[in-house]
């Protein structure tokens, strides 16, 4: 089995404001989706949400506020899964809750050195 990284992206500005009840329901959808992957024995690390603040260190030593302000979408979090192929990993991502509110999932194979 290979390992794949799911990177979750969305535009904070276009995400609908959710009530506390909607937030609870969304959290449950995420938990159910991850639990479904775990039940198949394909979850490596559930990952975490990422904060919207940080720094970017550039090769010339300049530090700027990050993430990059020029990009429209923000990276909201990640998950690690195992799958036999990119196609199988993509199939695992198809029910990701982020897709229901306009976000996307980048699926990348991890190449262990």
Phi, psi and omega in degrees: 000144176260160175255144180229145177257127171262123177251122183263125181233147173199161176266111181306324185291334182260356179288134180293144175287130184252145173287165176305323179293319178294321178297318178297317179295319178296319178299318179296321178299317178297314181299319179294319180297312179296319179298324178295321177292318179297321181297334177275359181073025185247002180272123177265313180207125182294344180074198182206166170283150178251143178290156182275000179246159179167191177233157173240121177261120182264164185298337179272008177088357180284134178250128178233160175298141180225178355296175184308128180281342182281349179269149183282320184262149176250148173280119185265338182173187184206163174212147175249131178230167172240143181204161181286335185205168175299322180297318179293319178298320178297320177298322177296327183280344188299336179259014182299131181300334181298334180293334183286345177237034171087003178277184178216164179239120173270132183244117184230132175287141177264124182257100179290133181278000000 
